[in-house]
Amino acid sequence: MRRTTSVLLSLSALVAVTGLAVPAAVAAPVAERPAAPAGWEAMDAAELARVTDGAEARRAPLAAAAEADLLALQSVRNNRFVATEVNYPAPNTGVQRARSAEFGGSWEGFAFEWDEASETYALRSLANNRYVAVEKNYTGSAQNVLRARSTSVGGWERFVLYYNESLDRYALQSTLNGLFVTMENGYTGSLQYALRARSAEITGSWEEFVLYDIGA
């Protein structure tokens, strides 16, 4: 039986390190992977580990109690790290925003968990131990916003991860709506810099991210 695993650290080891209870993940049905954009390749667990574990891999500045062998995302558009807004009130509790000037700890940390059956990743926030979902049913400027709010994994929580070797940048595509994750640099207010799955293609820095190894 195939199982969901963490990219750089097994879930059992992660529990030992963090003391967090890991919710059961449900594999999404097998679906045909969309064609990769020109210049980009879809990354599986082995390929991601090869890039992030390489001698030239980026290493984020570590907080004193940072978890080992996990990842942080930095928006290319504004050079800020993506954080989980655990203190936001409903309905935006756990929204993802590229708003941190540096990596400070679990708020900016994620476990990238690979599922072989669907060939997709689930992103689990270390801030609240919830999986990141695309809010397709939201309306207005918050439609398709990313929120760390799920205790299990289904189609709402599945992403294809792409890598562009010449740019050394990554992009995320939601399998729920087939759209790429974009950082909303032009937003104002509480959703400024929010991440939304809303772009039909990778057009530039709005959809591009840098991954950092936040392990020791």
N, C-alpha and C positions, 0 to 999 in steps of 0.2 A: 504494500500500500504506500502510495506516495504521501509525503507529509510536507507541511510548511516549515521552513527553516530560516534562521537569521542568516544574512549575508556573511557576516564576519564573526559571529559568535553564536553557538547553539543556544536555543531557548533555555535549556536546562542550566547551562553555564551562566546565562544572563540572570536567571532567577537567583542563582547563588551570589552573584555580584551585587545585584540591586535590591534583593529582598522583595521584588514585586511579584504579584500573582499574575500569571500569564493566562488570558482568556483563551478558550478554545477557538481555533480558526477553522472556518468552513471553506473548502476549496470551491472556487467558482467553476461553473461548467466550462469544458474545453471549447474555446472559440478560435477562429482563425485569426492569427496575429495580423494587424494591419501592416501594410507596406511601410517600410522605414522611409522617412524623408531623405532626400538626396544629401549625401554627406554624413548621415547619421546611421548608427547601428544599434539594434536592440540588444540590451545587456542582460545576460543571465547571471546567476549567482557567481559562477566561476570567473566570468569575464569581469564583473564588477570587483571581485576580490583581487584579481590580477592588477587592475588599474589602481585601486586604492591602497594595495599593499606594496606597490612598487617603490623603488628607491627615491623616485621623484614625486611621490604622492604628497599632497598637501596635508599638513598637520595643523589642526586648529590650536590656538592657545587654550590651555586646559585650566578649568577651575579646580579648586583643591580636591573636590570629591567627584570629579567627572567619571562617568562610566567608561569602561574600556571597550575598544573595538567597535564603536558605533559611529554614526554619521551625522553631520550637520550640513544644512543647505544654505548657500549664500546666493542671493539674487545678483545676477550680473548687472541688472538695470540700476540698482541703487547701492550695491556693495554691502547690503545688510543681511544678517542671518535671519532665517525663518524661525519664528517663535510661536509657541502655542499659548493662546490667551486664555489660560485657565480661570482667570478672575473676571472675565467678561460675563455679564448677565445673559440669561436666555433672551432670544434664540441664538445668540452668537457665541455661547460658551465654547471654548476650544478652537475658535477660528484661527487659521494660520495666517501670520503676517510677517513680512520681511522687514522687521523694524529694529533689530538689535545690532548695535555697532560692532559687537564682538561676541564670541561664544562665551556664555557665562555659566552653563550647566544644563540641567535637564530641560529647561524651557526651550532650548535650542537643539535638543538631541532627539534623534529618531533611530529606531531599529528598522532596517529594511529587510523584510521577510519574504523570501522567494518561494513561490508555489510552482512546482514542476508541471502539474496538470494543466494549469491555465497559462503558464509561462508569463506570470505577472508578479509584481511586488505588492505587498501591503506595507504601509508606513505606520509604525506604532510610535506615538509620542511618548517620550520618557517623562514628560511633565505630568501626565495624568493616566498613563498606561492604556490609552484608548487609541483605536485605529482611526486614521484620517479618512473621512468620507466626503464625497462630492454631493452637495445639497442641490440636487437637480430640481426639487420641488419648491425651492425658494423662488421668490419673484423679485423683479426690479434689479437694483445694483448688486444684490446679494445672491442672485441666482448662480448656481454652480460653485459657490464658495466652498473652500476646503475647511472641514472642521474635524478635530480629533474628538469623536463622540461615540464611537462604536465599540462594543465589547467583543464582537466577532467579525468575521470577514466574509463579504459577499461581493456582488458586482459593484456596489457603491464604493467599495474600498480598494478596488483593484486598479493598478497602474502599470503601463509599459514604460520602462526606463530606457532612454536613448542616450548615446554618447557620440560626440563628434570629436574624433581624435585630433584633427588639425586645430580646432578651437580649444580643446581640452575643457569642454562644457557638456552639461547634461540637460535633458528635457524630460518631462513627465507627461504621459498621455493617459487620460482617464478611459477605462474600458466601458464606463457607464454611458458616456455620450460621445466618445471618440475624439474629444477635443483636448488640446494641450493646455497645461497649467500655465497661467500668466500671472505676473505680479502687477497689481493695479497701482502703478506709480502715480497716476493722475487723480486717484480718489482723495477725498478729504474726510475728516472726522474719524470715527472709531474704526472704519474699514480701510483707512489709508494703508497702502502696501499689502492689502489682502491678496491671498492666492485664490484664483478662480480657474476652473477648467472651462475655457471659453474660446480658445483660438483654434481655427481650423488647420493652421499650419504654424511652423516655427518661423517667425518673421524677423527675429533678432533678439536683443537683450531682454525684452519683456518675457520671453518664454525660456530663457537660458539660465542655468544655475551651475554653481561650482559645488562639488562635494568635498567635504573635509573629513578626514579620519579623526575622531575625537578620543581615540584610545591613547593609552600611555605609550 
